Amino acid sequence: MQATNCLRLAALFAGTAVGLGAFAAHGMKGSYDAVALQTFETGVRYQMYHGLALGLCAVLAQLGWRIRAAAICFLIGIVLFSGSLYGLVLLDARWLGPVTPIGGVAFLAGWALLLRSQRGAATAA
């Protein structure tokens, strides 16, 4: 993934996380129970964390393919993890439950790729 696209996606996902968080805090309280709100807010929180991680990948993109691959993993993780939690709450789509851990694995793969790329960059220097 190119650094400019990564930065754009970082801004998009972090910005929408702020909007979705405000929606959860103000627009959903009367319509959803505490468990549903907590689930939705977990999706928002992880979307923000990994939106910021995409921004980090944009800054580090010149360090190699592992950084770009990490960005793709974070993108997949946001869509699958956070997206499935949003669907569980807003659409009551229980079939999305098994999708959430796949997004979590994508997040972990992204962080592992970042770890590996930094280790490789340190040995190359």
Secondary structure as GFF3:
##gff-version 3
##sequence-region A 1 125
A	DSSP	alpha_helix	3	22	.	.	.	ID=ss1
A	DSSP	pi_helix	23	27	.	.	.	ID=ss2
A	DSSP	alpha_helix	34	60	.	.	.	ID=ss3
A	DSSP	three_ten_helix	61	63	.	.	.	ID=ss4
A	DSSP	alpha_helix	65	77	.	.	.	ID=ss5
A	DSSP	pi_helix	78	82	.	.	.	ID=ss6
A	DSSP	alpha_helix	83	90	.	.	.	ID=ss7
A	DSSP	three_ten_helix	94	96	.	.	.	ID=ss8
A	DSSP	alpha_helix	99	124	.	.	.	ID=ss9
###
